[in-house]
C-alpha cells in the first residue's frame, strides 16, 4: 500500500489552447475560478505535496500557494517536460501527474492508480477507459498517459528517452513495467479544448467541495474592529491575538489539601515522621522556611514554600497532630501534586488567537488573565428575503395555490444563532422591478444578501438576469441534493457592494445549502478561523441500506441512536423530499454522502453532522 503522503501531485499547466485564442488553458475561468484551481482542489485531498509545472512564465500560478516548477528542458516538449521537471523536483518516491484542463478528474484517481501499481509490481500506472468502436461495436481501451503515477526513481529512463529525440508521452517508459488501471467514467478524463466545451462544463454545475473552496477563496473578514467589555464579547469573534500579561498559575502551588515537603525525605522501608512548622492558605503565602525533616500544612492553590517539591494529600497521612505527621515511605512519588508556575500559560505566550469564537471557557480564561476589554470583529450585517408570488406571510389569508413563507423564519433562526445582525426584508414578488429594488436596497444596508427561491431555471426566476446587470456571479448550480440551484456572486449599487448567497426555494434545500455552503462563508466573513467554520464530521454505521447516485453530494436527514448492542448507528427519517421540513424537526443529524460514494449497505460507515449547536 502506498501512503498518499509519499505521492507528489503535479498539475501540468502553461500550455496554450489553439482553439481558445492562444490563451493559457489553466487560467481559463470556470465558475469564477481558473481551470487549474478546480484541478488543484480535486487533487489536493488525494496526495501529499502539490506543485504546478509550467513551460516558462510562472505568472498567475504562483498565487495558488503551491510550488511552481518551470520546465528545465529547452523547447516545447509538452507534458513530457513537465513530467521530467516533476521527477527532478519531487521529494517523494512517487509522482502523480494530471493536466490543468481536466477539472472533473476522479476523486479516487491517486488511490486506484497506486493500488494498480502495487498489485502489478509496476514502475508506473496510467488511467485507461473503454469506448465502443462505432464501426465494430466492440469495446476499445483508450489510455490516458498524462494521468500517470510513476516512481520518481524512473528519471534515468526518461532522460535516456529524451536524449534519443523521442517525444511521445505514451512510449517514454520503454522497458519499465506499466500497469493500466480501468476507470468507468470517460468524462472524468476529458479536457477542455474549445469555448463550447467550456460553456457546456459551466452549465453542468459545480461539485460541493469546489463550491466550498471558491467561497473560501473569495471572502475576507470584515475590517471593522471594536473593543468590548468582557461580558459583552460573548459569542463574538476575536480580532487579534491575546498575549498573556501574566503566568497562570503565577507561582508553583499545591494541587491538593495536604502537607508540602521535601521529596527527598521520603523513601526507605520505615514510616517517616515530619515536623509541621507552618500552615499555608490560598492567597496567604507561608512565612517559615521549611527544612529537611519538616513540612507545612497547605491548602489547594496555596503557594508552595521554597525548597518543597511535593504534596502529600491529607488522606494519605498515617497519623497527624498539630506538630507532626507520620507517612508511609512510598505514599507518593517525589514531585507529586505540585503545579508549576506557568503550567497553564506562561507570561508572553499567546492565550487565544484571532478568529476564535469567545465561548464560556474563553471568557473565563480572559478573566483569569485580568483582561477586561477585548478586540472583536463587528457583527456581520445580513439582509434576507424570500421570493415568490405564491408566498404569504403569517397572518395573511392563504389563497388557493399559496403557501406560508417558512424560509424566512428558518433563515432568521440560523442567522441569529450565528451572531449576525439581521435585516428581514420580507417577501419579494416574482417581478423584475421589485426584485431589483430589493437587491439594491439590501446592498445599501448589508454586507451579505441571502435570498431563498428565484435561482432555478423557472420562467419567473429573474435573479440571474438582474445579477448579470448588477454584478458578477461565480456559480449557479451545485451537484448536491437537496439544493442544486444556488447562486453566489457580488453585486454593486450606487457605490455599495454586497455578497449574494441565493439559496434554493424548498425548505430543506435552504437548510442544507445554508449549513454546508452559506454558514462557513458567513463565519469567514465574521473573521472566524477554519476550525470554527468547519462542520465536524463523525462516522457512524448505517442501520439500513441507503440509495445514492454517484457524481453528486447528497444530504439525508438522519437520526443517530444507540442500538441494543450498545453501539451507535444512524437511520434516515423517512421520505427525503426537499419540501418535507417536518423531517428536519425529527432528525438530529445530517447524513453526508460524498460525491464519489454509491449505494450504502447496512453496517457501512457514513459521515454525519450532528445538529446539536446548529439548529
N, C-alpha and C positions, 0 to 999 in steps of 0.2 A: 504493500500500500504506500502511495506517495502522499506525504503531507502537503497540503496546499501552500504552506509557508516555504516549501522548497521549490516553488514554481514562481518565476518572474513572469508577469503578464505584460506583453509588449503590443501596443497598438501601432500598426503600420500606417503612417499618415504622410501628408505632404504631397501626395500625387495630385495632378491637375486633371479635371474632368473635361475631355474634349467636347462632349455634348452638353456641358454645363457652363459654357462660356469661359473655358480655361480657368475656372475657379478652383481653389483648394477644396477638394471634396470633403475633407474632415471638418471644415469650418462652415459648410452649408447649414443653414438654420432648419431645425425641425422642432416644432413646439417651443420656439423661442430659445433653443439651445443648439450649439453646434453638434453635428452628427457624431463627432468623436467623443463629445461629452456623454452622449447616450451609450456609446460603446463602452466607455470607461466605467459608467455606472453599472452596467450589466456584468462587466468583467471583474470589478473590484472584489465582490464577495467570494469569488472563486479561487483567487490566487493570493500570494504573499505580496512581494514588492510589485510596483507598477511602473511603467515607463512608456514614453511615446517616441517612435522613431520617425525622423523627418529627413527629407533629401538634403536640404541646406538650411534655410532660414527657420529658426525655431518659432518666430512670430508669436502669434496668439496662443500657441500651445503651452507656452511657459506659464500662463495664468491658470492652468488646470491643476497646478500644485503637485505635479509628479515630474521626475527627471525627463528631460528631452535629449535624446541621443541622435545627433546628426549622422548621416551616412559617412563612414570612414573611407569608402572606396570612391574613386573618381567615376564620372559618367552617370548615366541614368540606368541603374541596374534594377530598378523597381523593388519588389518585395524581397528579392534575394539580398539586396544591400541592407535592408532593414534587419533581416534575419542575421546577417553577418555582424552588424553592429550590436545587435542584442546579445548574441552569443559571446561577443568580446566583453561587453559591459556587465552582464548579469552576474551577480554574486551567488546565485543559487545553482543547484545541479540540473535544473530543468527550466526551459523557456517555452512559453505558450504565446504564439503569435495570432493576431486577428486583424482584419482590415478595418480601417476607420469608417467605412461607409456601409457597415453591416450592423445596424443598431438593434436587430432582432436576434442576435446570436443566442444560442441556448443557455439557460441558466445553469445547466449541468455539463457544459462543454468540457471544462477542465477535469472534472471528476471522471467522466466517461472516457476521455482520451487517456487519462492516467491509468484507469483500470485496463484499457486495451493494451497499453504499453507494457504493463506488468504481466498480464496474462500471456502475452506473446513473447515475453522476454526480448522486447524490441528496443531499438535505439530512438525511434520516433514513431508517432502516431498521428494520422490525419483523419479528418472527418470525411465521410462519404454519404451520399444519399442515393436513393433509387428513383429512376424515372422510367416511364413507359415509352418505348420506342414507337413512334407513330406509324412506322411502316410495318413492323413485325408484330407489334403488340406485346413484345417481351420486355421484362424488366432489365434496365441497363444501369449499372452503377456509375455514378458521377463523383469523382474525387474532388475534394476542396483542399488543395495542399497549403493554402495560405492559413487555414485553420489547423495549426500544427503544434504538437507538443514534442519537444526534442531535448535530448540530453545535451547540455552545453559542451560536454566533452567531445561532441561530434564536430567541433570547429575545424580541426585539421582537414577533414573530408571536404567541408565546404570551401576551404582555402584552395585545396588542390583542384576542385571542380572549377572555381573561378579562374585560376591560373591557366587552365586549358581553354579559356574563352567561352565556356558554356554559360548559359543564362536562364535555363528553364527551371522554374520552381518545382516541377513535377519529378525531375530526374536527378536533382543535385545530390541526393543521399547515396547514389551508387550502390556499393556493396553493403551498406548499413541495413539492418533489418527493419522493415517497415510494417506497422500494424495499421489496418484500415478499420475504422470504427463506424458502424452504420447508425445514422440518425434518421428519424422518420419525417421530421418537419423540414421540407425543402426550403420553405420561405425563410427559415432562420439563417440560411447561408446566402441569401440574395444580397446583392449590393446595389447601390443607387447610382444609376448611370445617366438618367435623363430627368428633366424637370417634371415630367408626368409621373415618373416613378416616385419622386419625392412628394409630389402632391397626393398621390394615392396612399402613401405611408402616413402622411399627415392626417388623412381622413380616417384612418383605422383606429385612432385613439392611442392612448398612452398607457404604459404599464404603471401600476401603483408605485413601485419603487422609484421609477424615473420621475413621476409626478412629484413625489416627496422630495427627490433630490433637486428638482427645478425650484420648488417652493423654498427649500432651504438655501439654495444659492442666491435666490433673488432678493430675499428680505433681509433687512438690517434693523437692529433695535432703534426705537425712538431715542432721539438725542437728549431730550429734556430730562433733567435730574432734579429731584427735590430732597431736602433734608427733613426727615420726620422724627418726632419723638418716638422712642422705642414702642410704646403701646399702640401708636397709630401705624406702625410699619408692618403689622401682622399681615401675612399673605402677599406682601409686596416683593418685588424683585430687586435684589441688591445691585447697586450700580457701580460699586468699587470694592476692591479687596479690603477687608478689615484686618489690620495687623494688630496683634495683641499688645497692649501697653504694659501688661504685667505678666508674670508667670503664674500658671494655675496648676497645682497649688503654689502659693507664694513661698512656702517653706516645706522642708521634709516634715511629715506629720503622721500621726498614728491612724491606722485603718481600723482599729478595734478599741473597745474599752478593755484595759488590762494594765500591764506593767512594762515600761520601757527599760531595756537593759542592754548590757554588752553581750553580743552573741558568743564571744569567746569564753564567757563564764559557764556556758552550757557544755554538755558532753560528759564523758566518763561513765561510770557504772552506778554511781550512788546519787540519791536525790541531792539537789542543790538548794541551799538556803541563802537568800539575799536580803540585805537590809533595805527597808523602804525609807528614803530620806527626803522625798518631796511628793507633792500632788500637783499635777498639771492639768488644767482645764482648757477646753477650747476657747480661744481668744485671750488666754492668760498664760503666757509663756512661763516656764519654770525659772527659778532663781538660784537653784543649788546645782553645783557641778556633780555629776553622777560618776563616781569612780568604780573601779573593778570591785565586784562583790556587793555592789549596791544596785538599786533600781528606783524608779519613780512610778507612783500611781498615775495613770494617764487616761484621758478620755478620747473618744473618736474625734479626729480632726485637730487635736491639740498638737502644738509644735513639738517635734522630737528634741529632747535635750542633747546638747553637744556630747559627742562620743558614743551615744547609744545608737544601735543599728537594728534593733529587733524589738518586737512587742509580743508578749505572751498574753493571749486572751484570758480574761479573769476566770472563765470556766475551766481552764486547764491547770489552774493553780491547785496543788495538793492541799496546802494549808496556808492561811493568811491571817494576819492581825495588823494592827496599826503600825507596827515597827518592822515586820519581816514577812517574807513569803517562802514557801518551800515548793520546789518544782521537780518534776521528773526530768532526768538529764537530757532526754530526747523528745521533750514535749513539742518543740518547734525546731525548725532549721534556722541557723543564723541569717538575719535579713528579712525574716517573715513579718508580714503585717505592717510594713513601713511604706508609706507613699512618698515618692521623691519630689522635690521641688521641680516644677515644670513638667511633671509626668503627663499631665493632660495637655498642656500648652505652654511653651516657653516664650518669654517676652521677646518680641521682634518677629515671631513666626506668624504666617497668615492664619487667622482664625476662621474666616469664611471668605470664599472667593466670589467675585462678582458673578451675577447670573443665578445665584442661589435664591430660592424662594424662602422667605422667612416664616417658618412654622414655629410651633411651640418650643421645640428644642433649640432652634436658632435664637429665638428671643431670650431664652434662659441663658444660653452661652454668652450673648452680648451683655446681658445684665451682670453675669459673673465677672466680666471684664471691666465693669464700671462705665460702659458706653451708653450714653443717654440718647444720642441722636445718630441716625444712620442715613447714608445717601441711597435713595431708591429711584428707579425709573418712574416717570409719571405714568399714570394709568393710560392704557390704550383706549382711544375713542373709537367705538364701533357703532355704525348705523346699520340697521337691518329692516327689511320689509319683505312681504310676500307678494307674489304677482299672480293674477288670475281673475277672470271675470266671474268664475264660479265660487269664489271665496266670500264668506260672510264673517263678520266679527261677532263675538259673543254678545247676545242681547238682541241681535237683529233677527227678523223672521227668516226662516230657511225656505227659500223658494224651491220649486221643483228643479232638480239637477244641480243644486248648490250644496256646498259643504261648509262647515265651520272651519276657520283657519286655525289649525293646531300648530303649524310650524313656527309661528312667531313666538308662541309660549314655550315651545321646546328650545328654540334658539335663545330666548330670554334667560331660561334657566342655565343653559350651558355657558353662555357668555358671562352671566353674573357670577357663576361658580368659578370661572376662570379669572375673575378680578378685573373685567373690563368696565369702562364707563359706557353704558349702552344708551342708544337713541332709537326707540321704537317708532318707525315711520309708517306703521300700519300696513294696509293693503293697497297695492297699486294695480289698477286695471290693465288689461291687455290692450294698451293703447300707446302707440309710439310717443306721442307728445307727453302723456302722463309719465311714462317710464323715463324718458329723457329728463324731464323736470325733476323727478325723484332722484335720479342719479346725480344730477348737477347739485341739487340741494344737499344731498348726503356728502358729496365731495367737499362742499364748503365747510362742513361741520365735523368730519370724521377722518381718522387715519385709514380706516378699512370700512368697506361696504360689503355686507353679507346679504345676499338675496336667496330666496327659495322659489324655485319654479322659473320658467321662462328661458331655460338654456338648452332645451331639447330641440328637435327638428320640426316641431309642430308649426302649423301655418301662422299661429298667433304669437310665436316666440320672437319678439323683436329685439331681444337683448343683444344678440350678436351684431346686428346691423348698427345699433346705436353705439356699441363699444368700438366698432371699427371707425366710427366718426369721432368719438371722444378720446380714444387712446389706443392701446395695444393689448392684444390678447395672446397669451402664451399657448394655451390649450383649451379645447372644448369638450373632449371626451376622454374618459379613462376606462381602461379594461378592468372594470370591477363590477361586482354585483352584491348588493344593490348600489346604485349611484353612478351609472355610466355617464350621464350628462353632467359635467361640471366645468365651469369656466374659471379661468384665473387670468387676471390682467391688471393693467393700471390705467386709470382714466384721469383726465385733466379738465378743469373748467374754471375759466377766469382766474388763472394763476394758482388755483388749488389743485392738489393731486391726492389720489387715494388708491389703495389697492382694492381690487374687486375679487370676491370669492362668490361665484354664482353657483349655489348648491341646487340639487335636483328638487323636484316638487313633491315626490312621495315621502311620507313622514319618516319611514325607517331609513330610506336612502339619505335623507337630510342628516340623520344622526350618524350614519356610517361615514358619510363624506366629512362631516364635522370632526369626528373623533380621529380619523386616520389621516386627514389632509389639512383641514382648517385649523384644528386645535394646535398641532405643532407649529404651524405658521404663525398663529397669533402669539404663541408663547415666545417664539424667537423675536417677534416684533416687540414684545414686552421686555426683552433682554434676558430671558431665561437661558440657562446653559442647556447643553444637549441632553444631559441626564434628566433634567426636569421635563424637557419637551417630549422625550421618547416614551411611548407606552410600553410597559414591561410585558413581555410575552412569557407565559407559563405553559408547560407541556402537560397535558392530561390525556388519559386513554379515552378513546371514543367508546361509548356504551353500545352503539349500534352503527351499521354502515351508513355512510353519507355519500350521496351522489355529487360529483364535482366535474365540471368541464375544464380541461387543461387550457392554458393560454390566457386566463384571467384570474384575478384575485377575488375570492368570494368571502363574504362575511355573513355567518349564520348566527342567529340568536341561540344561545345555549344556557343550560343550567348545569353548573358544576355541583356535584353532591357526592357524599361518601356512601359507598355501597356496603353490602352485607359483609364483604371480605375486608372492610376497613380501609379500602383504597378509594381514592377519588377518581371519578370518571365524569364525562360530560355527555349530555344528550341535547338534541335540538328541542326547541319549544313547540314544534309542530310546523304548520304551514309557514313558509318563509317569504310570502309575498311582501313587496316593499311598501304596501299600504297598510299592513297589519300592525298598527302602532301598539296595540294591546300586548303583542308578543314581547315588546321591549320592557313592559312592566313586569312580565313573568320571568324574564331572563335575568341572570346575574353575571353573564359574561357574553362576549362576542367570540365566536369560533373563527379563527383566521385560517383560511385555506389558500395557500400561496399559489402563485401563477403556474409553477411547474407541477403542482400536485394534480393527481387524478382522483378517482374514487377512493374513499377511505373505508377500510374494513374495520369491523368491530375489534377493539383492542389496540388499534393503531394509535400512536401518539399524535395529537394535534395541538397547535398553538392556540391559546386562549388569552384574551384580555379581560380581566375582571372589571366589572363596573364599579366596584367599591372605590369611592373617591372621584368618580367621573360623573355619575348620574345625578 
